[in-house]
Amino acid sequence: MIVEHLMELSKETLIKIDEVIPKYPEKRSAALMVIHLVQDELGSISDESCSWIADKLSLQPINIKELITFYPMLRETPWGKTHVRVCRTLPCALRGSYGTCKILEDKLGVKEGYVRDDGEYSIEFMECLADCGEGPVVMVGEHTYENIEGKNAEKFAKLLLDKELNSSKEFNSYEETLVVAPPVSKRTNKKS
């Protein structure tokens, strides 16, 4: 029997789940996709969610729990409202990402791997944020910031606390730099 609590999923997510399952040769093979869809909407996979997914895929809850506890991108409790990820792979570590994480922990008042008591901030070390030449790399939500170390990390943390990071001219996310205004056409006055 499907757990009723999870009927809080949006109609869109329920449709996506029903569409993705038949794409796999066996229902159980869709487990990671279904987990991701549920987590994307709810922020985490609770015990109730775990049971619902297991029922949906004709599995035991332990089969879903194993996946959630194995893969680091899956979580049983939601992250903070502002989730900060710090790259810790070798290029970023060599450029100071462990120091960056320590500064962010101190300034934001939360230890890496945890959520601050008020639920506002969480910090997580990540493996490779795919910008090795510009480390230390920090992601806030889905925005990537480069060269966040030392004094930059302190300024970055202050802007986060003051809710001014998005409006700051000092730090632009990698994604924002990809959005470039179209070139202005120059009119020429040719004589005919």
C-alpha positions in Angstrom: 0.0 0.0 0.0 1.4 3.4 -1.0 2.1 5.8 1.9 -0.5 8.7 1.7 1.9 11.3 3.1 3.8 11.5 -0.2 0.8 12.5 -2.1 2.1 16.0 -1.4 4.2 15.5 -4.6 3.1 17.8 -7.4 1.0 16.5 -10.3 4.0 17.2 -12.6 6.4 15.1 -10.5 3.9 12.2 -10.3 3.5 12.3 -14.1 7.3 12.3 -14.5 7.7 9.4 -12.2 5.0 7.4 -14.1 6.7 8.3 -17.4 10.2 7.3 -16.3 9.5 3.9 -14.8 8.5 2.1 -18.1 11.7 3.4 -19.8 13.6 0.8 -17.8 13.7 -3.0 -18.4 12.7 -3.6 -14.8 10.9 -1.3 -12.3 13.8 -1.5 -9.8 16.2 -0.1 -12.4 14.3 3.2 -12.2 15.1 3.6 -8.5 17.7 6.3 -8.8 15.7 8.4 -11.2 12.6 8.2 -9.0 14.6 9.1 -5.9 16.1 12.1 -7.7 12.6 13.3 -8.8 11.2 13.0 -5.3 14.3 14.7 -3.7 14.2 17.5 -6.3 10.7 18.4 -5.1 10.9 17.6 -1.4 14.5 18.5 -0.7 15.3 15.1 0.8 14.1 11.5 1.1 12.4 10.9 4.4 11.5 7.4 5.7 7.9 8.0 4.4 9.3 8.9 0.9 11.6 5.9 1.0 8.6 3.6 1.7 6.5 5.3 -1.0 9.3 4.8 -3.6 9.8 1.2 -2.6 6.0 0.5 -2.9 6.0 2.3 -6.3 8.8 0.1 -7.6 7.7 -3.2 -5.9 10.8 -3.2 -3.7 11.5 -3.2 0.0 12.3 0.1 1.8 15.8 -1.1 2.6 16.6 -1.3 -1.1 15.9 2.4 -1.4 17.6 3.3 1.9 20.7 1.5 0.6 20.9 3.8 -2.4 20.2 7.0 -0.3 22.9 6.2 2.2 25.4 5.1 -0.5 25.3 8.1 -2.9 26.5 11.4 -1.4 24.1 13.5 -3.6 21.1 11.8 -2.0 20.1 12.9 1.5 17.7 12.0 4.2 17.3 15.5 5.7 17.1 18.7 3.7 19.9 21.2 3.4 19.6 24.8 4.6 17.7 27.5 2.7 21.1 28.6 1.4 23.3 25.6 0.5 27.0 26.2 0.0 29.2 23.6 -1.7 33.0 23.8 -1.6 35.2 21.9 -4.0 37.8 19.7 -2.2 39.5 17.9 -5.1 43.2 18.4 -5.5 43.4 21.5 -7.7 41.0 23.4 -5.4 42.6 22.0 -2.2 46.0 23.1 -3.4 44.6 26.6 -3.9 43.1 26.7 -0.4 39.6 25.2 -0.4 40.0 23.7 3.0 40.8 27.2 4.4 37.8 28.6 2.4 35.5 26.0 4.0 36.8 26.9 7.5 36.2 30.6 6.9 32.7 29.9 5.6 32.0 27.6 8.6 33.2 30.3 11.0 31.3 33.2 9.4 28.1 31.3 8.6 28.0 29.6 11.9 27.7 26.0 10.6 30.0 23.1 10.3 30.6 21.3 7.0 28.1 18.5 6.5 25.5 20.2 8.7 22.6 22.7 8.7 22.7 25.7 10.9 20.2 25.5 13.8 17.9 28.1 12.2 17.9 26.2 8.9 19.3 29.2 7.0 22.7 27.8 5.9 24.4 24.5 5.2 27.9 23.7 3.9 29.0 20.6 2.1 32.4 19.5 0.6 32.0 18.3 -2.9 34.2 16.4 -5.4 35.0 18.4 -8.4 32.8 21.3 -9.4 34.4 21.2 -12.9 36.3 24.5 -12.8 39.8 23.3 -11.8 41.8 26.2 -13.1 39.9 28.8 -11.1 39.7 27.3 -7.6 38.8 27.3 -4.9 35.4 26.9 -6.4 32.2 27.5 -4.3 28.6 26.9 -5.4 25.7 28.6 -3.7 22.5 26.9 -4.9 23.2 26.3 -8.6 25.6 29.3 -9.0 29.4 28.7 -9.3 31.9 31.2 -7.9 35.6 31.1 -8.6 38.8 32.0 -6.7 37.0 32.1 -3.3 39.9 32.1 -0.8 41.4 34.2 2.0 40.0 37.7 2.2 37.7 36.9 -0.8 36.1 34.1 1.2 35.5 36.5 4.1 33.8 39.0 1.9 31.9 36.3 0.2 30.6 35.0 3.5 29.6 38.5 4.6 27.6 39.0 1.3 25.9 35.7 1.9 24.9 36.7 5.5 23.7 40.1 4.3 21.7 38.4 1.5 23.6 40.6 -1.0 25.6 38.1 -3.0 23.3 38.1 -6.0 23.3 41.9 -6.2 27.1 42.2 -5.6 29.3 43.4 -8.4 32.3 41.9 -6.6 31.4 38.3 -7.2 29.7 37.1 -10.4 28.8 33.5 -10.8 30.2 31.5 -13.7 26.7 31.0 -15.0 26.1 34.8 -15.0 29.2 35.5 -17.0 27.9 33.1 -19.7 24.9 35.4 -20.3 26.2 38.1 -22.5 24.2 40.9 -24.1 23.9 40.6 -27.8 26.4 42.7 -29.7 25.3 46.1 -30.7 25.2 46.5 -34.5 27.0 49.5 -35.9 25.3 51.3 -38.6 27.4 52.5 -41.4 26.6 55.4 -43.6 27.5 54.2 -47.0 27.0 56.5 -49.8 25.1 55.0 -52.7 
